[in-house]
Amino acid sequence: MIQRIQTLYLFLVVALGITLCFVPVLQFDTPADAGTQRMWELSALGFEDIMPVEGAAPVQLQGLAGLLVMTVLIPLLALVDIFLFKKRLLQARLNIFTILLCLGYYGVLGIYIWLASVTIEGVEWHILPWASIPLVCFVLTSMATRAILKDEALVRAADRLR
């Protein structure tokens, strides 16, 4: 139902999650004193060399599918969750799974930071502001779950009165 506040929260999670699919969240670069300056960006779509150097070997990070899967699942589950408004307990459980995915996103980012530091010697990493989107999705999904459970309590109280 569109008039419920949790629908608005979940819609914002969908919009932010779709945005997260297309923006970089981490930036890697070599130190300026290393000779040639190189720069890479990590997004859900992959690891991209944004400052290529002629004659240098391209750097590939393996196993980037985990980040893509998590980035796609967060808005997809929130979208499915919007249409489960008649099954509030299932909706709340699905929200808890989405919350775990939002937190797991940062674990996956930590793995990719470690993987890049092992693969590229002397690389420095910087978190971009877009990396805060899963945290915002976590908060919005938590607020939606709380509103869903409040609705469920209200319905159960009304059923007791009959």
C-alpha positions in Angstrom: 0.0 0.0 0.0 1.4 3.3 -1.0 0.1 5.3 1.9 2.2 3.4 4.5 5.5 5.1 5.6 7.5 1.9 5.3 6.7 1.9 1.5 8.4 5.3 1.3 11.4 4.0 3.2 11.6 0.9 1.0 11.2 3.0 -2.2 14.2 5.1 -1.1 16.2 2.0 -0.5 15.4 0.9 -4.1 16.4 4.2 -5.5 19.6 4.4 -3.6 20.4 0.8 -4.4 20.0 1.4 -8.1 22.3 4.4 -7.8 24.9 2.3 -6.0 25.0 0.0 -9.0 26.5 2.7 -11.2 28.8 4.8 -9.0 32.3 4.0 -7.7 32.7 3.4 -4.0 36.5 3.0 -3.6 39.4 4.7 -5.3 42.9 3.1 -5.4 46.1 5.0 -6.4 49.8 4.5 -6.3 51.8 7.0 -4.3 53.1 10.0 -6.2 56.7 9.2 -5.3 56.4 5.8 -6.9 57.3 7.2 -10.3 54.2 6.8 -12.4 50.9 7.7 -11.0 48.1 5.2 -11.5 44.5 5.3 -10.4 41.7 2.7 -10.2 38.0 2.8 -9.2 36.0 0.0 -7.8 32.2 -0.1 -8.4 29.6 -2.8 -8.6 30.4 -3.0 -12.3 34.1 -3.8 -11.8 37.6 -2.6 -11.2 38.4 0.2 -13.8 41.7 1.8 -14.5 40.9 5.6 -14.7 44.5 6.7 -15.2 46.1 4.2 -17.5 49.9 4.2 -18.1 51.2 3.2 -21.5 53.3 0.0 -21.4 52.1 -0.9 -17.9 50.4 -4.2 -17.4 46.6 -4.0 -16.7 45.6 -4.9 -13.1 42.8 -7.4 -12.7 41.0 -8.2 -9.4 39.4 -11.6 -9.3 36.0 -12.4 -7.7 34.3 -9.1 -8.1 30.9 -10.8 -8.6 30.2 -10.8 -4.9 30.0 -7.0 -4.8 27.7 -7.0 -7.9 25.4 -9.6 -6.4 25.0 -7.7 -3.1 24.5 -4.4 -4.9 21.8 -5.9 -7.1 20.1 -7.9 -4.3 19.6 -4.9 -1.9 17.3 -2.9 -4.2 15.7 -6.0 -5.6 14.7 -7.3 -2.2 13.4 -3.9 -1.1 11.3 -3.7 -4.3 9.8 -7.2 -3.7 9.2 -6.2 -0.1 7.0 -3.3 -1.1 4.5 -5.6 -2.7 4.4 -8.0 0.3 2.2 -5.5 2.3 -0.4 -8.2 3.1 2.2 -10.5 4.6 3.7 -8.3 7.2 5.8 -11.0 9.1 7.3 -12.2 5.8 8.0 -8.6 4.9 9.8 -8.0 8.3 11.9 -11.2 7.8 12.9 -10.1 4.3 13.8 -6.7 5.7 16.1 -8.4 8.2 17.8 -10.2 5.4 18.2 -6.9 3.5 19.7 -5.4 6.6 22.3 -8.2 6.8 23.1 -7.7 3.1 23.7 -4.0 3.8 26.1 -4.8 6.6 27.7 -7.6 4.6 28.4 -5.1 1.8 31.1 -3.5 4.0 32.6 -6.9 4.7 32.9 -7.5 1.0 34.5 -4.1 0.5 37.0 -4.9 3.2 37.9 -8.1 1.3 38.4 -6.1 -1.9 40.6 -3.6 -0.2 42.8 -6.4 1.2 42.8 -8.1 -2.2 43.9 -4.9 -4.0 46.6 -4.2 -1.5 48.0 -7.7 -2.0 47.7 -7.5 -5.8 49.0 -4.0 -6.3 52.2 -3.2 -4.4 52.1 0.0 -2.4 48.5 1.0 -3.3 46.6 3.5 -1.2 42.8 3.4 -1.0 40.2 6.1 -0.4 36.6 5.6 0.4 34.3 7.7 -1.8 31.1 9.3 -0.4 29.0 6.9 -2.4 30.2 4.1 -0.1 27.8 5.4 2.6 24.7 4.4 0.5 24.5 0.9 2.1 24.6 2.5 5.5 21.7 4.8 4.6 19.9 1.7 3.2 20.5 -0.1 6.5 18.9 2.8 8.5 16.0 3.1 6.1 15.3 -0.7 6.1 15.5 -0.7 9.9 13.0 2.1 10.1 10.7 0.2 7.6 11.0 -3.0 9.7 10.0 -1.1 12.8 7.0 0.4 11.1 6.0 -3.0 9.7 6.1 -4.6 13.1 4.2 -1.7 14.6 1.5 -2.2 11.9 1.4 -5.9 12.8 1.0 -5.2 16.5 -1.9 -2.8 15.6 -3.7 -5.4 13.5 -3.3 -8.1 16.2 -4.7 -5.7 18.8 -7.7 -4.9 16.6 -8.3 -8.7 16.1 -8.3 -9.2 19.9 -11.1 -6.6 20.3 -13.5 -8.4 17.9 
